[in-house]
């Protein structure tokens, strides 16, 4: 090999720095994902929080079968964004269907088993008030 003949070399390319626009887009995507996760977390808590409204609001409006149906429907409506995300991620209706079944089972367990166990059966073991008129308690059973 003579001095005039240089060995064949492959050019070395340096990685190009990420364009500022791409970095901003990545940050916006990260912020959007974080906000989406925060909103999703809040929406996941809402049905449980509404379950406790019965204590603070009107017992006649929120408790009982109608109240459970109302809160169950609210929970399903609020879970629609999650169900859509599951559908897009798995590209099948099976994932959202499984999520709805899990929601229904957990809500039913809470409303029909845990709630009555905590709240009791509605009967009271306390004696009748002392100032009740004689014979008044007969028609309350």
N, C-alpha and C positions, 0 to 999 in steps of 0.2 A: 504494500500500500504506500503510495507516494504522498507527499505532502499536499499535493493539489487535490487528491481524492479524499474527501471527508467521509467518514462512516455514515451510513444512512441512519438517521435518528427519527424517532417519532416526536412530533411536537408535543410539548407538555402544556396542557391547558389548565389554567387555574380555575377553580370553581368561582363562578360569578356571585358576588354578594346578592342576597335577596333584595329585590327591588323594594323601595320604601312603600310602594302601593300594595305589594303583596303582604308586607308585614302589617300594615294597617288593616288589610282585609282579614288576616289571621286574628288580629286583636278584636276586631268587630265580631268575628265568628265566635271567639272565646267568650266575649261579653254576652253575646246573644245566647250562647249555650248556658252560661251561668244564670242569666235572667230566666231562661226557660226552665231550668232545674228548680230555681227558687219558686217560680209560679206553680210549677207542678207539685212541689212539696206542700205549698200552702193549700192548693186545691185538694190534695190528698187528705189533709187534716180537716177540711171543712165539714165533710159528713159526720166525722166523729164529734166535732165541736157542736154541730147542730143537734146531735143526739142529746147534748147536755142543756140545750135551750129549754127543754121541758121543765127543768127545775126553776129556771128564771122567768120564763114566760107563763103562759097559761097551761095548766095541766090538762084541761079539757081539750085544748086545741092540738097539742103536740103528742100527748100520750095516747095509748090505745092503738088499735089497728089502723085507723086513719092516719095518725101521726107517723106510725112506722112506714106506711105506704108513701106518705109525703116525703119523709127523710130518705127512704130508699130510692125514690125517683130522683130526688135532688142529688144523691150520690152518683147515680148512673149518669145524669146529665153532666155533672162536673167531671166525670171520668172520660168523657168523649175525647178530649185532646190526647189523653194517654192511649185510648183505644185506637185512634187514628195513627198515632206514632207507632204502635205495635203492628198495625196492618202494613204501614209503609216499610217498617224494618224487616218483617218476616215475609212480606208479599203473599200473605194468605189470611183468610178470615179466621183460621183456627186459633191463632194467638189471641186476638181480641175476645173470641168466644170463651177461651179458657179463663181469661182475666175476668170476664163478666160472671162466669160460674163461681170463681173464687170469691169475687165481691159478694155475690148473692149468698153463698154459704156462710161467709164471715158475718155479713149483716144479719142474716137469720139467726146465727148462733148468738150474736150480741142482743138482738131484739127479743128472741123467744126463750133463750136459756139464761144468759148472764144477767140481763136486765131484770127479769122476774126474780131471780135468785137474790139479787142485791136489794131490790125494792120490796120483796115479800109478796104474799099472795093477796094483799089488800085487806085481809081481816086483821082486826086489832084485838089483842089480848087485854087491853086496858079496860077497866070497869067503866060503867056508864057514869056520866057526871053526877055529882051529888045533888045539884039543883034541878034535875030533870023531874017533871011531874010524875006522879005515880001512874004506872001502866003505860008510860010513854014509849018505852023501849020495845014493846010487843010488836009493833008494826015495822021495825027496822030490820028484822031478820029475814 
